[in-house]
């Protein structure tokens, strides 16, 4: 007990190097490709266009002309 924990022995260093390598490789695998990014941009643009069309249609449906307002 008096000896404490091992201080960075070769096995610990080897483990940490392997862990760092696995972590680096996993990050590379999870990085989006250009194709994925391009697809995501198209999806976002399509969603924004849909939102714009929906809002415009809602405004049009809920709008009144001056004559309609005056008659109410």
C-alpha positions, 0 to 999 in steps of 0.5 A: 500500500505504501508504494502507491499507484504505478507512475506511467509505466510502459504498459500504461503508456502503451495503453494510452497510445492505443487509446489515443489512436482508437480515439483519433480513428473514431473521430475520422470515421465520424467526420462527415464527408463532402457528399454528406455535407452537400446532402445536408445543405440541400435538405436544409434549403428544401426545409427552408423553402417549405417553411417559407411556402407554408408561412406565405400560404398561411398569411394569404389564407388569413389575410383580408382585403380592405373591402372585407375588413370594411364589411365586417 
